[in-house]
């Protein structure tokens, strides 16, 4: 990003790099470590946490980092960093409490684990950049409040669709246009995909079958669009979103596919997605303007006759762009994305297969459930089970495939986590 590169070079020239601690050395963790270590001036990975030491070691070796040391306490980690080593640990507390770490990057994709450790990081004065949209969609307002309470900064990172969409949303608003749709472009959606059907594709890319399943069954795009809604003060047009199939360019969707401008304004703007459109896998913002001068020159710029105009980014670049969010947060105190408007949209659980009493629900991208977006007031009116809290819930009554799952349909494994979830909704409504 323009300006970030110059600011990072300045930190490099001053021998004052941003000291980054990484939580999780999976595929995205490996990518971030490589990107920082090889290509990002003014930033350095000083420590890596992973449950298995070997995975962290392999990620660092892959990035050309060979001066490493295994540590077991915050003090050992600080000494290692001071002596020019990249510290490796399987003790998350050592990383969170280490005084030599300036900012933490959360990359696990887990919800309960990540929530607990990010809150501890805040309490230890650490800024946090998260690449965990699953957590943000479930506890975004809570994280925002806790960061403010501890006088630290928190953001969801750039590179995944929500961050890319938010950048585009800000860009379009800055030009004086009124965003009415924040959209996401998918190549495939099949609610009933599961880890068995996705195993081959997952192996090809070194991902887990569950992660790939969440992409295919619509859960991940629902998570992404909920986080976008909560950052932009938008909602969904209906439960599950509209989600049209469209075989053409996204520019051709500004009329006849979504509600008209008046209805979109009445809805307060919407988040949505399209399957099959080009350019995939990008994001788009449809915006309008009442200014005749703006309309004239949008037409001159080949953006059409309105009243909706299409702006899009044809890609999202994962960890390549995440480093920009780290720099923006630390150097400029700029938040890429957080739940600025509270919980506008939730992701709720739907049965992927017939369920019977005693069945235990597996995690995101599993065999038992998929997630869909719903406006928060609608989700709470029907007491629906948030998909981020569904894992390990035990079913209490017979449910058919595609039934919505309510809180009353299950026994919760951790009622205190659900209490936090509901508490953040109450807090959001009171503001």
N, C-alpha and C positions, 0 to 999 in steps of 0.2 A: 504494500500500500504506500502511495506517495506520502511523504512526510515521515512515516515510520522508519523507512530505510535510512534516512538522514539522521534521525534521532538515535537509532541503534549504532550507526557508525560513529557518532559522537561519543557514545558510551564506550565503544571499543577503543577509540583514540585516547580516551581518558583512563583506560584500564579499569573500568568500572562496569563490568558486565552484569546483566540481570542474572541472579543466581536462582536457578530453577530446580525444584524437586519434583520428580515424576512419581505418581501413584499408579502402578500398573504397567507391565511391560509386554502386553499383548500386541496385536497387529498395529493398533493406533499408537501405542506407547513406543514401539520400535520406530515407527515413522517419525514421531515427534523428536525422539532422541537423535535420529539420523539428520533430520532437518536442522535442528539447532547446532549439532556438533559439526556438521560439514558446511552449512550454507548460511548461517545466521550470525553476523557480527554483533558484538555488544550483548551477547546472551550465552550462557553456559549451563549445561546440565551438571549440577554438583552432587546430586543424589538420586537414587532410584530405589523405590520400594516394590517388591513383588513377593508373593507367597512362596515362590520357589526361587532361590538365589540364582540357579543356573539360567533361568529365563532372562533375568536382568543382565547377567554376565554376557549372554549371547547377544542381547540387544545392543549393548555397549560395544562389543567387539565388532558387530556388523557396522556400527557407525564409526569405526576407527578409533574408539576410545579404549586404550589398553592400560592406562595407569589407574587402576581401580583398587578399592579396599573394602572388604566385608566388615561391617560394624554392627554392634548390638546395643548401642545406647546413644542418646543425643550428644553426649560429650565426645565419645569416640568419633561420631560423625563429624562434629565440628573440627576436631583435630585433623582428621583425614582431609577435609575440605581445605583447611588452612594450609596444609602441606601439598596442595595441588592434586589430590586424588579425587576421583569420582567415587562417592560412597555408595555401597550397595547394602541393603538391609531387608530382612523379612520381618522386622519389628516396626510396625507402622508408627508407633509412638516415638521411636528414634527420629524418624523423618519429621513428624509434626512438631516436635519440641526442639529441633535443632535450630540454634540461633543463626547459623550461617546460611540458612535457606530463606530467600526473599519472597518467593511465590511458589505455590504448589499447583500442579496440574493433575486433575483427577480424570483417569481414563479407564476405569474398571467396568463401567456399564451396570454396576450393581446399585441397588437402591438403599437398603438398610445400612450396609457397610459404608457406602459413600457418604450417606447423610451423617452418620455418627462421626466419621473422621473429618469431614469438612467443618462441622460445628466445633470439634476439638481444635482444628487448625485456626478457626476464627478466634477462639479463646486464647490461643497462643500467639495472636497478633499476625497471623499469616494471611496474605491475600490468596485468593483461589480462582483459578481459571478451570472451568469444568468442560469436559467433552462428553458429558453424560446427560443427554436429552431425556432419558428415562427418569432420572432423578429430578430434573428441572420440571418436567410435566407433572410430577407427583408432589414435589415439595418446593417449587420455585418461590412462592410468597414467603414461606418459612425461612428459606435460606437468605432471601433479600433482607428480611427483618433482622435475622441473627447477625448478618454481616454489619449492618448499620449499628446494631446494639454494641458490637465489639470494635467499632470504628476501623473496620477493614473493608476491602473491596472484593466483590464477587461478580463473576460473569460467566455465562455460557459462552463457549468459544466460537470463533469463526471457522469456516471450512465445512461444517455440516449445514444442511439446508436452513435451519432456523437462523443461524448467524448470517448466512449469505442473504437470506430474505430480509433480515433486519437492516443490513447495510443498504440494500436496494430501497427499502421502505424509507429510510432516512434520506437517501439521495433524492428520491422522487418528491418527498415533502419539502426538502430544501429548495427545490426548483419552483415551489409555489403550487404544486398540483395536489389533489386530494385523493389519497389512496383509498380504494373501495374493495379491492380483492387482493389478498396475498395468497399466491398459489404455488403449488409444488407439482412437478412433472414426474410421473411414474411410467415405467415401461411395462409393468406387470402387476396385476392384483388378483389373488385367488385366496379367499378367506380360509380355505381348508388345506392349504399347504402345511406341512409339518416337518419335523427334523428328519424323518425318513425320506420324504420326497426331495428335501434340499441337501441331503448329505453329500452328494457328488459335487455340486456347485461349491459348497462350503469347503470341501477338501481342496478344490482347485485353487482357491484364494486364501487358504490358511485361516479360515474363519470357523467359528462354531456353527453347527447346523441350526442351533436356536437363533443366533443372530441373523442368519440368512432367512430363516423362516419369518422372523418379525418384519423383515423387509417385504416379503412376498404376501403375507396374509393381511397387510394393511395396518398392523399395530404400530410399526415404526413411523409411518407417515402420519398417523393420528397423533402420536407423541410429538412429532415435529410441528404439526399445525397447531396443537394446543399450546406449545411454548410460544409460537409466533403470535397467537391470539392474546396470550397473557402479556406479551410485550407491546402490543399495538392497540389494545383496547377494542379488538374486534371479537366477533362471535362466529357461530356457524349458522348457515341458513336453515339447517335441519339436523336432527340427530343422525350421525354417520356422515355428514357432509353430502354434497351433491355428487361429486366424483364422476364426472362424465367420461365416456370414452370418446376420443377425438383423433381422427387420422389426418392430421394436418399441422401447420405451424401454429404456435400459440398466438401469434398476431391475428390469426383468423378467428379467434374466439371472443373478440370484443363485442360481438352482437349475436344474439340468438342462442347462446349456450348457458349463460348465467342470468340472474335477474337483471332488470334494467337499472339505470342510475338511481331513479327515485326510490325503488325498492331497496337497493343496496344502501342508500343513505338512511332509509328508515330502519334497516337492520343494524346500522352503525358500522357498516363494513363487515366483510366476512373473510375467513380463511377457508381454503378449499384445495382441491387437487384435480388433476386430469390424468387419465391413463392413455398412453399412446401418442401424445402430441410431441412435436419437435419444438425446440431442441432439448432432448433429454440427456442426462437427468438434471435439468436446470430448475430455476425458480422464476416466478414472474410476479409483477405487481401491475394491476390494472387501476388506472387513476383517471380522474376527470378534472376539468377546470371550467369555471364560468367566465374566465377572462378572454374576451375576443382577441386580444393581442397574442396571448399564449396559444389559443386555438389556431390562429393564422399561421404561426411559425412552427407549431407541431405538424400542421399539414405540409408546410414547406419542407420540414425535415423528414417527410415520408412516413409519419406516424398515423396518417389517416385523418378521417373527418370527425372522429369522436362519436358520441360523447365520452366513450371509454378509450383510453390510449394504453398501449401495451409496452411495458418495460420489462426486460428479462436479463438474466445471467444464464448462459448456457451450460454451466458446470458448477460443481462445488468440489473444492480441492482438499478436503479433509485436513490432515496434519500440515500440509504445505501452508495453509492459511491460518492455522491455529496460532502460529508464532506471532502473527500480527496482533491477535487479541491479547497475548501476554504482554507485548510491548505497549499496546494502547492502554492496558490497565495500569501497568507499573509506571510508565513514563508520563502518560497524559491523564491518568485517572478516568479513562473513558470506558464505559461499560458497553460491550458488544451487544449483549442481550441479558435482561433479567425480567422477572415478573412484575414489571412496573405497575401494572393495573390489577394486580391480584389474580385470583383464579377466575378468569372469564370462561374458560373452556376446560373441561376435564376429559380424561380418557377412561372410558368405562368398559367393563368386562362383558363379553358375550360368549356363550358356549360354542366351541368349535365342533363338538361332538355331543351325542347324548350323554348326560351325566346322571349318576345315581347316588343315593345317600352313601356316604363313606368314601367317595372318590376324593383324592387329594389333587388340588389344582397345581400343575407345574408352572414354570416361570414363563416370562415373555418369550414368544416364539416357540411355544411348546405344542402339545397335542390337545390340550383341554380348552383353551380360550384364545380369542383374539380381542383386540381393543378397537373401539370406535370413539370419535369425538362427540361430545354433547355439551351444550351450554350448561354452565355450572348450576344455574337455578333449576333447570330441568332435571339434571342428574340428581340433585339433592331432593327434589320433590318426589322422585321415584326411588330414592334411597339406593342408588346403584353402587356396585362395588368398583372402586377405582382399580384399573388394571395393574397399576404399580404396587398394589397391596394384595393382589390375588394369590401370589405364590404361597403354597403350603396351606391355603384355606381348605377346609374339609366341607364338602357339599352335604347339606342336610335334607334336601328334597330332590325329587326327580326333575331334571331339566332336559328339554329337547334342544337339539342343535339349533343355533341362532336365537335361543332365548337370552334376553338380558338377565344378568345375575345381580341380585340385590344383596345388601348386607345381611338381610334376614335369611337368605338362602344358604349361608355358610357359617362355619365357626372360624373366627379369626385367630391366627397363630400368635399375633402380638397386638392385643387391643390398645396398648399404649401408642403404637405407631399410628393406628387409626385415629386415636384421640388427637395426636399432633396434626394429622391431616385435616380433621374437622375444625380444629382450633385455628388453623391458618385461614380457613374459609370465613369463619366468624370475624377474625381480625381484618380480613380484606373488606368485608361488608361494612365494617364500622368506620372505615376511612372515607 
